[in-house]
Amino acid sequence: MSQYTRLDADIDDVLSELESELEAEVSGSGSYCAGWESKREVFSVLAAQQFCRDAYNLAVARFDTVKCSGQKCVLRYNNPDPRDVFLKTLDITVDLSSVPGAVDVWSRVASPHVSSGFLGRIGRPRHYTYSYACPFGLVNFTLLSARML
């Protein structure tokens, strides 16, 4: 089974759990986000996708690798667009130590074409902090702070 198939299966499992939790929430005995939070890899992918949209205006459907250890997950995205010489490889770390409540995400761009000046800003590491909520079982991230490191 490929990594993506496992991830898709995890997402399906989370969605099933969320349906049950939605029923519990409506009756006042559950938490919308508990299912998402319990699946570190899936939750990290969602946070990293939001981060890519906010920090780089980049829609990432899939990451090449997702590796979790303890409260941190590291995701790697290799940009397949040959025209984009500035953003080739993006390493993203998602820190889940503040879950429930907040998620910290930061990045490092690994590209031989990014060094200094204006283009150096693309490659500078970024650190974003998000709060999140799960209305109707869907995760919505809200940007709390954003900074270049």
Secondary structure, DSSP 4 states (H G I P E B T S, - for coil): --HHHHHHHHHHHHHHHHHHHHHHHHTTS--TTHHHHH-HHHHHHHHHHHHHHHHH----S--SEEEEETTEEEEEEE---TT--S-SEEEEEEE-TTTTTEEEEEEEEE-TT--SHHHHHHHS-EEEEEEEE-GGG--EEEEEEEEE-
